């Protein structure tokens, strides 16, 4: 049986009437369904160029994947190292010792004072330095 024979058989069959009870149920269900045109505003907004939106989504996924793998993320704050000068390190040690003595003087009495670090090379002071 080919397609044309099937269509011919359908045309010859008489149309049957839908039972009234079914008709009422179907129509009441259809009228109770919410209006879908109001909920599909985003579809109309995105429809002018779905390829552009798909491309944008791919770019964002690539950015997310790169940020999760850590490529090109060397300037992350937790990975940066700060180089302190010798004088700054000495000042920090003094501050730590002062804070420790202010918080608990009885416990820090046993700690010997840290020797002052001297510069490795002597340089002449110029007139402009203070």
N, C-alpha and C positions, 0 to 999 in steps of 0.2 A: 504494500500500500504506500503510495507516494503522497506527497503533501497536497496535491490538487484533489485527490480522491477524499482525503480527510476533510478538507474544506467543503467539498460537495456534500458529504454526509452530514456535516454540521448544519449546513443551510437547509437541508430537508427535514431536520428534526424540528418539531414544534416547540415554541418557547413555553416554558412552564411558569406559572405565576408563583411568586415568593409568598409563603404563608404570611398572613397579616401579623401574627404574633412576632415572627422573626423580623418583619419589616419595622415594627414599632421598636423592638429592642435595638436593632442596628441604628435606626435614626436617633434614638435617645442617647446611645453611646457616642455617636458622632457629634451630637450637639453638646454633650458634656465635655468633650475634648477641648483643652485650652487652645487659644489662638497662637499658632506657631510663628506667624509672621512677626509678631512683636518680640518674640524671644530670639529671633535669628538676626538681630541687628548687626552682630559682629560678622556674620557671613556676608552681608552686603558691604560692610566696611572693608573687609579683606578681599572681596572678590575682584576688584579691578585688576590686580596683578598678583595672583597667588604664587607665581614663581619667584617674585621678589621677596615675598614673605618667607618662602621656603629657604631661599638663599640666606636671608638674614638669620633664620633659625640655625642653619648649618654653621654660619660664622660664629654665633654665640656658643654653640656646642663645642666648636674647636677652641674657642677662648677658654671655656670652662675646662676642657680636657687638658689644655696646656697649663692652666693655673694649678690644677690638681697634681699634675706630674712634676711641677716645679721647674720647667724649662724657662730660662730667661728671667728667673726670679731671684737674682743674686743680690738685689738691693732690699731684700726682706729685712725688717727691723731686727728680728732676732738673730740674723746672721751677720750683721755689720759689726765690725770690731773697731774699737776706738783706741787710738794710740795716745797714751798719756805721756807727758814729759816727766822727767825725773823729779822735778820740783812739785808737780801736781801729785805724783805718787807719795812723796814725803808729806805733803799737806793732808792727803787722805788718811795716811797712817796716823798722823797726829790727831785728826778729827775722831778717828775710831777710838783711839786711846782716851781722848777727852770724854767722849760719850760713854765709854765703858766705865770710867771713873765716876762720872755723874750718876750713872744708873746703880752701880753696886761697888762702892769704894772698898768694901771689905774683901771682895773677891779679887779685885785687881791689884791689891797691895802686893801679892806674890809675883806679879808679872814684872820682869825687869824692863826698864825703859829701852826703847829702840834707839840704836846709835844713829846719829844724823849721817845721812849720806852726803858725801862731798862730790863735787863735779870731777869727772875723769881728767879733764884738761883745764888748765888755767888760761884764761884769755884776758887781755888787757881791757880795762874799761875805758871807753871813750868819754869825751866831754858830754856827749848827748845822753848817755845812759845815767840812770839814777840809781 
